[in-house]
């Protein structure tokens, strides 16, 4: 059901369903199918209503049923109003007119699917596999467990329906530069970006038994961005990596980090580097390698090494090759997006590594084995944990970033809407998250997304891969995590906990403890 829904949703967003007849057929067909399927599944066993697939069908069913009721209500009200007018029955006429207004308003409501889903499915706090302020795992970083949250109101100002979200008129480059600058300084405790980069390189090299040294001439850095919603080199309206934050990162890495342009690769090996991002970054940094799945138009085409990630356990037909740009790099930077994702619940730093594997750029042809959580919260092997643990993915990463300029409830489409929670208060989040701890940063990302979008698809237990990662040396699933299959297991991959509540957003280190996560907030 979910695949059918996403299939038609994608084509609708691309404008492929322009015929009125097709739209009517699509509405009635999917509405009837959702209603029948929901009733057949849930009536025999009511507990199935909480299943992710049923939660996908429920809004469609609700909107369809309410449409039928409202249409019937309008028709009946008009008949009663006509009879009352003919027979001069004032009281009946008043009630008929009120009914006509009520049912007519229902038919005209925009975004009725979301509205009616809220009516039929009461809001509750999403269930997580791990508790609040209950830290587990080994914190990573110069300041262990630190996640920096920088917030620059006004950095993103897109108005839906007016051009593309990534256009210069909607995005402030100076604010993007500030977000990156302050993130680096706060993450390292340094006062200058040059010193901050040096500290990041030194910490990484120390952790990898390379001595207390910074960046060395000739070393390569690859930046994995998220271009999942691209279909060619042409721009599209869907949410992908921000050209402005990507440029801010390149400016800092080259001008302050001292890394030559030619030693940097910006890539998404499974998708496309689109025009807006390429033109903006290439104009200022033409020596950087821009690598994508197809190549051409100034981009380099990705190549792969087969069986570079055999996984800790039999993972079916999931892609096992890895892009050579990641294998050949000395350092990686993971620049993910703040988005929900059907099936997995969220797409943050850990899932961003999927785009390094030799998957097909047509998502329908790819396997997604062990991405999804257990519906009941039962521990299980998780592929994302293998990505974090792999020597050429998570363990080669010196900096984790989550682009939250816009953020979105859903993986596809344009940014889903401005955020209600404090301190955004009806504005775009205009934020950037940064950390050296791959578990901590995704935990914070999950807290933001699940608090803002409690109805997000498959949100329950979406932190399961982080529980496995924090306890990778003794996971609850009893999996022996060894993604290279070399017989060497891994230790804890980072620290996990959830904040106390969405208002205070406090983790253990914010409460004066010396364990857990520290969320450091900077506001422009």
C-alpha positions as CSV (number, residue, x, y, z in Angstrom):
1,X,0.0,0.0,0.0
2,X,2.7,2.4,1.0
3,X,4.6,1.7,-2.3
4,X,1.4,2.4,-4.3
5,X,0.9,5.6,-2.4
6,X,4.4,6.9,-2.8
7,X,4.4,5.9,-6.5
8,X,1.4,8.0,-7.3
9,X,2.5,10.8,-4.9
10,X,5.9,11.2,-6.7
11,X,4.2,11.5,-10.1
12,X,1.6,13.9,-8.8
13,X,4.4,16.2,-7.5
14,X,6.1,16.0,-10.8
15,X,2.9,17.2,-12.5
16,X,2.4,14.0,-14.5
17,X,-1.3,13.7,-13.5
18,X,-2.7,16.8,-15.2
19,X,-5.8,15.2,-16.7
20,X,-8.9,15.9,-14.7
21,X,-10.2,12.4,-15.6
22,X,-7.1,10.7,-14.3
23,X,-7.2,12.8,-11.1
24,X,-10.8,11.7,-10.4
25,X,-10.0,8.1,-11.2
26,X,-7.0,8.2,-8.9
27,X,-9.0,9.8,-6.0
28,X,-11.9,7.3,-6.2
29,X,-9.7,4.3,-6.9
30,X,-7.2,4.9,-4.1
31,X,-10.0,6.1,-1.7
32,X,-12.0,3.0,-2.2
33,X,-9.0,0.7,-2.0
34,X,-7.7,2.4,1.2
35,X,-11.2,2.1,2.9
36,X,-11.8,-1.5,2.0
37,X,-8.2,-2.5,2.9
38,X,-8.3,-0.7,6.2
39,X,-11.7,-2.3,7.2
40,X,-10.7,-5.8,6.1
41,X,-7.5,-5.7,8.1
42,X,-8.6,-3.8,11.2
43,X,-12.1,-5.2,11.9
44,X,-10.8,-8.8,12.6
45,X,-7.9,-7.4,14.6
46,X,-8.3,-3.8,15.9
47,X,-4.6,-3.7,17.1
48,X,-3.6,-3.6,13.5
49,X,-4.7,0.1,13.4
50,X,-1.3,1.0,14.9
51,X,0.6,-0.7,12.1
52,X,2.6,1.7,9.9
53,X,0.8,0.5,6.8
54,X,-2.6,1.1,8.4
55,X,-1.5,4.6,9.5
56,X,-0.6,5.3,5.8
57,X,-4.0,4.1,4.7
58,X,-6.0,5.8,7.5
59,X,-5.7,9.4,6.3
60,X,-6.6,8.4,2.7
61,X,-9.6,6.5,4.0
62,X,-10.6,9.3,6.3
63,X,-10.5,11.9,3.6
64,X,-12.4,9.8,1.2
65,X,-15.1,8.9,3.7
66,X,-15.4,12.5,4.9
67,X,-15.7,13.6,1.3
68,X,-18.6,11.2,0.7
69,X,-20.3,12.4,3.9
70,X,-19.8,16.1,3.1
71,X,-21.0,15.6,-0.5
72,X,-24.1,13.8,0.8
73,X,-24.6,16.4,3.5
74,X,-24.5,19.2,0.9
75,X,-27.0,17.4,-1.3
76,X,-29.4,16.6,1.5
77,X,-29.2,20.1,2.9
78,X,-30.0,21.7,-0.4
79,X,-33.0,19.4,-0.9
80,X,-34.2,20.3,2.6
81,X,-33.6,24.0,2.0
82,X,-35.6,23.9,-1.2
83,X,-38.5,22.1,0.5
84,X,-38.4,24.5,3.5
85,X,-38.5,27.5,1.1
86,X,-41.5,26.1,-0.8
87,X,-43.4,25.2,2.3
88,X,-42.3,28.3,4.3
89,X,-40.8,26.3,7.2
90,X,-38.4,28.8,8.7
91,X,-36.9,26.6,11.4
92,X,-36.3,23.8,9.0
93,X,-34.8,26.3,6.6
94,X,-32.4,27.7,9.2
95,X,-31.1,24.2,10.1
96,X,-30.8,23.2,6.4
97,X,-28.9,26.3,5.6
98,X,-26.5,25.7,8.6
99,X,-26.0,22.2,7.4
100,X,-25.3,23.3,3.9
101,X,-22.6,25.8,5.2
102,X,-21.0,23.2,7.4
103,X,-20.8,20.4,4.8
104,X,-19.9,22.8,2.1
105,X,-17.0,24.1,4.2
106,X,-15.7,20.5,4.6
107,X,-15.6,20.1,0.9
108,X,-13.6,23.2,0.4
109,X,-11.0,22.7,3.1
110,X,-7.4,22.5,1.8
111,X,-5.1,19.8,2.8
112,X,-8.1,17.8,4.0
113,X,-6.1,14.6,4.3
114,X,-3.8,15.9,7.0
115,X,-6.7,17.7,8.8
116,X,-9.0,14.7,8.8
117,X,-6.2,12.4,9.8
118,X,-5.8,14.5,12.9
119,X,-9.5,14.2,13.6
120,X,-9.6,10.4,13.3
121,X,-6.2,9.7,14.8
122,X,-5.6,11.5,18.1
123,X,-2.1,12.8,18.7
124,X,0.2,10.9,21.0
125,X,3.9,11.1,21.8
126,X,5.9,8.8,19.6
127,X,7.2,5.6,21.2
128,X,11.0,5.3,21.3
129,X,13.2,2.2,21.8
130,X,15.2,4.1,24.5
131,X,14.1,6.4,27.3
132,X,14.5,10.0,28.1
133,X,17.6,11.2,29.9
134,X,18.8,7.7,30.2
135,X,22.2,7.8,28.5
136,X,23.9,4.7,27.1
137,X,27.0,4.2,25.1
138,X,30.4,5.9,24.9
139,X,30.3,9.6,24.0
140,X,32.6,10.8,21.2
141,X,34.3,14.1,20.5
142,X,36.6,16.8,21.8
143,X,33.8,17.6,24.2
144,X,32.2,14.1,24.5
145,X,28.6,13.9,23.4
146,X,28.4,17.5,22.3
147,X,25.9,18.4,19.6
148,X,25.9,22.0,18.5
149,X,22.6,23.6,17.4
150,X,23.0,26.9,15.6
151,X,19.9,28.9,14.7
152,X,19.8,32.0,12.4
153,X,16.2,33.2,12.0
154,X,15.8,34.6,8.5
155,X,18.4,32.3,6.9
156,X,15.6,30.6,5.0
157,X,12.5,32.5,4.0
158,X,10.9,30.6,1.1
159,X,7.2,31.2,0.4
160,X,5.5,28.2,-0.9
161,X,4.3,28.6,-4.4
162,X,6.8,31.3,-5.3
163,X,9.7,29.7,-7.1
164,X,12.2,27.2,-5.7
165,X,13.1,27.0,-2.0
166,X,16.9,27.1,-2.9
167,X,16.9,30.4,-4.8
168,X,19.1,33.2,-3.6
169,X,16.2,35.5,-2.9
170,X,14.9,33.0,-0.2
171,X,18.3,32.1,1.4
172,X,20.9,34.4,3.1
173,X,24.4,33.3,2.4
174,X,25.9,35.3,5.2
175,X,23.6,33.5,7.7
176,X,24.6,30.1,6.2
177,X,28.3,31.1,6.7
178,X,27.5,32.1,10.3
179,X,25.8,28.8,11.0
180,X,28.8,26.8,9.8
181,X,31.3,29.1,11.5
182,X,29.6,29.1,14.9
183,X,29.1,25.3,14.7
184,X,32.8,24.7,14.3
185,X,33.9,27.1,17.0
186,X,31.4,25.7,19.5
187,X,32.1,22.1,18.7
188,X,35.8,22.6,19.4
189,X,35.9,25.4,21.9
190,X,38.2,27.4,19.7
191,X,38.0,31.1,18.8
192,X,39.0,31.0,15.2
193,X,37.9,28.7,12.4
194,X,41.5,27.8,11.5
195,X,42.1,26.5,15.0
196,X,38.8,24.7,15.0
197,X,39.6,22.8,11.8
198,X,43.1,21.9,13.2
199,X,41.4,20.6,16.4
200,X,39.0,18.5,14.4
201,X,41.9,16.9,12.4
202,X,44.0,16.3,15.4
203,X,41.2,14.6,17.3
204,X,40.4,12.4,14.4
205,X,44.0,11.4,13.8
206,X,44.6,10.7,17.4
207,X,41.5,8.4,17.5
208,X,42.9,6.6,14.4
209,X,46.4,6.1,15.8
210,X,47.9,8.6,13.4
211,X,49.5,10.7,16.0
212,X,48.7,14.2,17.2
213,X,48.7,16.0,13.8
214,X,46.4,18.0,11.7
215,X,45.7,17.9,8.0
216,X,48.7,16.7,5.9
217,X,49.3,17.9,2.4
218,X,48.0,15.4,-0.2
219,X,45.2,14.0,2.0
220,X,41.7,13.9,0.5
221,X,38.4,14.8,2.0
222,X,35.0,13.7,0.6
223,X,31.8,15.4,1.6
224,X,28.6,13.2,1.3
225,X,25.6,15.4,0.7
226,X,22.0,14.2,0.4
227,X,20.6,14.6,-3.2
228,X,18.1,11.7,-2.8
229,X,15.3,13.6,-4.5
230,X,17.0,14.4,-7.8
231,X,16.3,12.9,-11.2
232,X,18.8,14.6,-13.5
233,X,21.2,17.6,-13.4
234,X,18.2,19.9,-13.8
235,X,16.9,21.6,-10.7
236,X,13.7,20.3,-9.1
237,X,11.4,21.6,-6.4
238,X,12.1,18.7,-3.9
239,X,14.2,19.2,-0.8
240,X,17.8,18.2,-1.2
241,X,21.2,19.6,0.0
242,X,21.3,23.3,0.5
243,X,23.6,25.0,-2.1
244,X,24.2,27.8,0.5
245,X,25.2,25.5,3.3
246,X,27.4,23.4,0.9
247,X,29.1,26.6,-0.2
248,X,29.6,27.7,3.4
249,X,31.3,24.4,4.2
250,X,33.6,24.7,1.2
251,X,34.5,28.2,2.1
252,X,35.5,27.3,5.6
253,X,37.3,24.1,4.6
254,X,39.4,25.7,1.9
255,X,39.9,29.2,3.4
256,X,40.3,28.3,7.0
257,X,40.9,24.5,7.1
258,X,43.8,24.9,4.6
259,X,42.6,22.0,2.4
260,X,43.3,22.6,-1.4
261,X,40.3,22.6,-3.6
262,X,41.6,19.7,-5.7
263,X,41.7,17.5,-2.6
264,X,38.0,17.9,-1.9
265,X,35.1,15.9,-3.4
266,X,31.5,16.9,-3.0
267,X,29.4,13.9,-3.9
268,X,26.2,11.8,-3.9
269,X,27.3,8.7,-5.8
270,X,23.8,7.4,-6.2
271,X,22.0,10.6,-7.4
272,X,22.7,13.9,-9.2
273,X,24.5,17.1,-8.4
274,X,21.9,19.5,-9.7
275,X,22.5,22.8,-11.4
276,X,21.8,25.2,-8.6
277,X,24.2,23.5,-6.2
278,X,26.9,22.9,-8.9
279,X,26.8,26.4,-10.3
280,X,26.9,28.2,-6.9
281,X,29.8,26.1,-5.6
282,X,31.7,25.6,-8.9
283,X,31.8,29.4,-9.5
284,X,33.8,29.9,-6.3
285,X,35.6,26.6,-6.1
286,X,36.2,25.3,-9.7
287,X,38.9,23.0,-8.5
288,X,36.7,20.9,-6.2
289,X,35.6,17.5,-7.7
290,X,31.8,17.3,-8.0
291,X,30.8,13.6,-8.3
292,X,27.5,12.0,-9.0
293,X,26.0,8.9,-10.5
294,X,26.0,10.0,-14.1
295,X,28.8,12.5,-14.5
296,X,29.0,15.0,-17.4
297,X,28.3,18.7,-17.4
298,X,31.4,19.3,-15.2
299,X,30.6,16.4,-12.8
300,X,32.7,13.3,-12.4
301,X,31.0,9.9,-12.6
302,X,31.1,7.6,-9.6
303,X,32.9,4.3,-9.7
304,X,32.7,1.5,-7.2
305,X,34.5,-1.3,-5.5
306,X,32.5,-4.5,-5.2
307,X,31.8,-6.2,-1.9
308,X,33.4,-3.4,0.1
309,X,30.7,-3.7,2.7
310,X,29.7,-7.4,3.2
311,X,27.6,-6.5,6.3
312,X,27.6,-8.1,9.8
313,X,25.0,-10.7,8.9
314,X,23.3,-12.0,5.8
315,X,21.6,-8.9,4.4
316,X,19.9,-10.4,1.4
317,X,20.4,-8.5,-1.9
318,X,21.3,-5.2,-0.4
319,X,24.0,-3.3,-2.3
320,X,27.5,-4.3,-1.2
321,X,29.8,-2.1,-3.3
322,X,31.0,1.3,-2.1
323,X,31.9,4.4,-4.1
324,X,35.7,4.7,-4.6
325,X,35.7,8.4,-3.7
326,X,34.8,7.4,-0.1
327,X,37.3,4.5,-0.1
328,X,40.1,6.7,-1.3
329,X,39.4,9.6,1.0
330,X,41.4,10.1,4.2
331,X,38.5,11.9,5.8
332,X,34.8,12.1,5.3
333,X,32.2,14.8,6.2
334,X,28.6,13.6,6.4
335,X,26.2,16.4,5.6
336,X,22.7,15.0,6.0
337,X,19.2,16.5,5.9
338,X,16.6,16.9,8.7
339,X,13.7,14.8,7.3
340,X,11.3,12.1,8.0
341,X,11.2,8.9,5.9
342,X,8.5,6.3,5.5
343,X,9.6,2.9,6.6
344,X,12.7,4.0,8.5
345,X,11.0,6.9,10.3
346,X,13.9,9.4,9.7
347,X,16.7,10.0,7.2
348,X,19.6,11.6,9.0
349,X,23.4,10.9,9.0
350,X,23.3,7.1,9.3
351,X,20.9,6.7,6.3
352,X,22.9,9.2,4.3
353,X,25.6,6.5,3.8
354,X,23.2,4.4,1.8
355,X,23.9,6.8,-1.1
356,X,27.6,5.7,-1.0
357,X,26.7,2.1,-1.9
358,X,26.3,1.0,-5.5
359,X,22.5,1.2,-5.6
360,X,20.6,2.0,-8.7
361,X,19.5,5.6,-9.1
362,X,16.0,4.3,-9.7
363,X,14.9,3.7,-6.1
364,X,12.3,1.1,-7.1
365,X,15.1,-1.3,-8.2
366,X,17.0,-1.2,-4.8
367,X,16.8,-3.4,-1.7
368,X,16.2,-1.8,1.7
369,X,16.9,-4.8,3.9
370,X,16.9,-4.2,7.7
371,X,16.3,-0.5,7.4
372,X,12.9,-0.6,9.0
373,X,12.3,-0.9,12.7
374,X,10.3,-3.6,14.4
375,X,6.7,-2.5,14.8
376,X,6.6,-3.6,18.4
377,X,10.0,-2.2,19.4
378,X,11.8,-5.6,19.5
379,X,15.6,-5.3,19.2
380,X,16.9,-6.5,15.8
381,X,19.9,-6.2,13.5
382,X,20.0,-2.8,11.8
383,X,21.8,-1.9,8.6
384,X,22.3,1.7,9.6
385,X,24.4,0.5,12.6
386,X,26.7,-1.3,10.1
387,X,27.0,2.0,8.2
388,X,28.1,3.9,11.3
389,X,30.5,1.0,12.2
390,X,32.2,0.6,8.8
391,X,35.8,1.8,8.5
392,X,35.2,3.6,5.3
393,X,31.9,5.2,6.3
394,X,31.1,6.3,9.8
395,X,34.5,5.5,11.2
396,X,36.2,7.6,8.6
397,X,34.0,10.6,9.3
398,X,35.6,13.6,11.1
399,X,32.4,15.8,11.2
400,X,28.7,15.1,11.1
401,X,26.3,17.8,10.0
402,X,22.5,17.9,9.7
403,X,21.1,20.6,7.4
404,X,18.0,22.0,9.1
405,X,17.5,25.2,7.1
406,X,14.1,23.9,6.1
407,X,13.6,20.4,7.4
408,X,10.6,18.3,6.4
409,X,8.2,15.8,7.7
410,X,8.4,13.7,4.6
411,X,11.3,12.4,2.5
412,X,9.8,13.5,-0.8
413,X,8.5,16.8,-2.1
414,X,9.1,20.4,-1.2
415,X,9.7,21.4,2.4
416,X,6.6,20.3,4.3
417,X,5.9,23.5,6.1
418,X,7.1,26.0,8.7
419,X,7.7,24.7,12.2
420,X,5.5,25.3,15.2
421,X,7.8,24.4,18.1
422,X,9.7,27.0,20.1
423,X,12.0,28.8,19.2
424,X,10.8,28.6,15.5
425,X,7.3,29.6,16.3
426,X,5.8,29.5,12.8
427,X,9.1,30.0,10.9
428,X,11.4,27.7,9.0
429,X,13.9,26.1,11.4
430,X,16.9,27.9,9.9
431,X,19.2,25.6,11.8
432,X,22.3,23.5,11.5
433,X,23.3,20.6,13.8
434,X,27.0,19.5,14.2
435,X,28.8,16.8,16.1
436,X,31.7,14.4,16.2
437,X,29.4,11.8,17.7
438,X,27.4,9.9,15.0
439,X,24.9,8.5,17.5
440,X,24.3,11.7,19.5
441,X,23.6,13.9,16.4
442,X,21.0,11.5,15.0
443,X,19.4,11.2,18.5
444,X,19.0,15.0,18.6
445,X,17.7,15.0,15.0
446,X,15.1,12.3,16.0
447,X,14.0,14.4,19.0
448,X,13.4,17.5,16.8
449,X,11.5,15.6,14.1
450,X,9.4,13.4,16.4
451,X,8.4,16.5,18.5
452,X,7.5,18.6,15.5
453,X,5.9,15.8,13.5
454,X,4.4,13.3,16.0
455,X,2.4,11.8,13.1
456,X,5.4,11.3,11.0
457,X,5.3,8.0,9.1
458,X,6.9,5.1,11.0
459,X,8.2,7.4,13.8
460,X,7.6,4.8,16.5
461,X,10.9,3.1,17.5
462,X,12.8,5.0,14.8
463,X,15.8,5.2,17.2
464,X,16.3,1.4,17.2
465,X,19.5,1.7,15.0
466,X,20.9,4.1,17.6
467,X,20.3,1.7,20.5
468,X,22.2,-0.9,18.5
469,X,25.0,1.6,17.7
470,X,25.4,2.8,21.3
471,X,25.6,-0.8,22.5
472,X,27.4,-2.2,19.4
473,X,29.7,-4.3,21.5
474,X,26.8,-5.8,23.4
475,X,23.7,-5.0,21.4
476,X,20.2,-6.0,22.5
477,X,19.7,-7.9,19.3
478,X,22.9,-10.0,20.1
479,X,24.2,-9.2,16.6
480,X,28.0,-9.4,16.2
481,X,28.6,-6.1,14.4
482,X,31.5,-6.6,12.0
483,X,30.5,-4.8,8.7
484,X,33.8,-5.7,7.0
485,X,33.6,-9.4,8.0
486,X,37.2,-9.4,9.1
487,X,36.5,-11.0,12.5
488,X,37.0,-7.8,14.5
489,X,34.0,-6.5,16.4
490,X,33.3,-2.9,17.2
491,X,32.9,-1.0,20.5
492,X,30.2,1.5,21.3
493,X,29.8,3.9,18.4
494,X,28.5,6.8,20.3
495,X,26.1,8.0,23.1
496,X,22.3,7.8,23.0
497,X,19.6,9.5,25.0
498,X,16.5,11.5,24.4
499,X,15.8,15.0,25.7
500,X,13.5,15.6,28.7
501,X,10.8,17.4,26.7
502,X,10.5,19.6,23.6
503,X,10.2,22.8,25.5
504,X,13.4,22.6,27.6
505,X,15.3,20.3,25.3
506,X,17.7,19.2,28.0
507,X,20.0,16.2,27.9
508,X,22.1,14.8,30.8
509,X,25.1,17.0,30.3
510,X,22.8,20.1,30.2
511,X,21.7,19.0,33.7
512,X,25.2,19.0,35.1
513,X,26.0,15.3,34.7
514,X,29.2,14.1,33.1
515,X,27.5,11.5,30.9
516,X,25.2,11.5,27.9
517,X,24.6,14.3,25.3
518,X,25.2,18.0,25.6
519,X,23.0,20.1,23.3
520,X,24.7,23.5,22.9
521,X,22.3,26.2,21.4
522,X,23.5,29.3,19.7
523,X,21.1,31.9,18.4
524,X,22.0,34.7,16.0
